[in-house]
């Protein structure tokens, strides 16, 4: 049951990505979508612990990508 709620929230987040008035709204919506996917993977890890490893790696990559993209939007140097 909770899986369907997470999937519905992810779908709403993707709609926000498509309709976001500014690029900043889209970045926040993408970050929210990625967090929901991580939550879904963590939920599925009850049956298979491999999903938890995938969720941890995905969370790190998602965090790094959000930081790099936000620095890019602010016009800062990404690698300093």
SETIZA-934626 format. One record per residue (C-alpha): x, z, y. Coordinates in steps of 0.25 Angstrom, whole numbers, padded with zeros to 4 digits, always signed. Layout:
<pts>
XZY/...
</pts>
This chain:
<pts>
+0000+0000+0000/+0011+0004+0010/+0018-0009+0007/+0006-0017+0012/+0006-0009+0025/+0021-0012+0027/+0019-0027+0024/+0008-0027+0034/+0016-0020+0045/+0028-0030+0042/+0018-0042+0044/+0013-0036+0057/+0028-0034+0061/+0030-0049+0058/+0018-0053+0066/+0025-0045+0078/+0037-0053+0076/+0030-0066+0077/+0022-0062+0089/+0031-0052+0096/+0031-0055+0111/+0046-0052+0113/+0058-0053+0104/+0059-0038+0105/+0046-0036+0098/+0050-0046+0088/+0063-0038+0085/+0055-0025+0083/+0045-0032+0074/+0056-0037+0065/+0062-0024+0065/+0049-0018+0061/+0047-0028+0050/+0060-0025+0044/+0058-0010+0044/+0045-0013+0037/+0052-0022+0026/+0062-0011+0024/+0051-0001+0022/+0044-0010+0012/+0057-0011+0005/+0059+0004+0005/+0045+0005-0001/+0048-0004-0012/+0061+0003-0015/+0052+0014-0023/+0051+0004-0034/+0065-0002-0033/+0077+0005-0026/+0083-0009-0023/+0073-0011-0011/+0078+0002-0004/+0092-0004-0004/+0087-0017+0002/+0079-0009+0012/+0091-0002+0017/+0100-0014+0018/+0088-0021+0025/+0086-0010+0035/+0101-0010+0039/+0100-0025+0041/+0087-0024+0049/+0093-0013+0058/+0105-0021+0060/+0098-0034+0063/+0088-0027+0073/+0100-0021+0080/+0107-0035+0081/+0095-0042+0086/+0092-0032+0096/+0106-0032+0102/+0105-0047+0102/+0092-0047+0110/+0098-0037+0120/+0109-0047+0122/+0120-0038+0117/+0132-0041+0109/+0128-0040+0094/+0142-0037+0089/+0150-0029+0098/
</pts>
